């Protein structure tokens, strides 16, 4: 197998393409404060695909694993930080305990979770976003847990398996997403060095 890496600055949305945007890109799209200077090409591709700007049949896909990661990160990295500005952790309680014992039972958490879910649902209104079965049941436990590359996050390993099985295009800026046999669209210089 080989690396199937394409530079996001040269990539044009593919008719019929099924794009899995990683959680970091989703967070930048959902909250401008999370965006970084390298995000505009990712955000432009997302906008192109989600609105059918240049191709009609391309889709942004979201398996349940990605939905879970996005919501957890959104709640932890964005909403929880806002909550802490209004409700500081003055007792020195470890973050995970403050999150679970103070933030999660609060009305703010319920409101924030509803807002996060609502924002994601809005992208499915025009059929640009489709929820996708992980189909992880098609794999054996051994296939998913054997030979996991140590440089790759576990969830990224699973995304690669899903992408290979379902012909997805992964859009990521993660410099450690060294996965062969999966089409990857990126601007990350470390990944672009692997381009064949």
C-alpha positions, 0 to 999 in steps of 0.5 A: 500500500502507499500513502494517498495524500493530497494537498488541500490547497490544490484539492477540488471537491470530488463528485460523489466524495464522502469526506470525513473531517477530523474533530479539530476541523469541526471544532474550528468550524463550530467555534471561530475561537478554535480556528488557527491560521492554517484552517481557512483551506479546511474551512473552505473545503468544508463549506464547499462540500456542505453547501454543494457549491461546486459538486452536487453529490459530495457529502460530509460524513460523520460516523458515531465515533466522530460525533462522540469525539466532537461533542466531548471535545466541544464540551471540554475544550470550549463550553467548559472553559467558558463555564470556568470563567464564570465558575472558577475552580477555586477549591483546586479540585482536579479538572475532571472532578470539577467538570463532572461534579460542578459543570455536568450537573449544572443547567449550563451543561444541559444548555451547552450540550443542546447548543452543540447538538443543535449546531451539528444538526443544522449542517444536516438540514441541507443534506450536506452532512450525513450520519454514517454507520461505523460498520465496525461490526464488520471487523473482528475484535482482533482486526481492530486491536492488532498492530495498532501503530503506536504513533497514531491515536486509537480513534484515528486508527479506527477512522482509517479502518472505516475510511478504507472499508467505505471509501471515505476521504479523510480531511485532517491536519494531524501530522501523525496521520500516517495511514496507507491506503486511505485518501487523505487531504491535508495541508500539514507539512509532515503529511505532505512529505509522504505524498507520492 
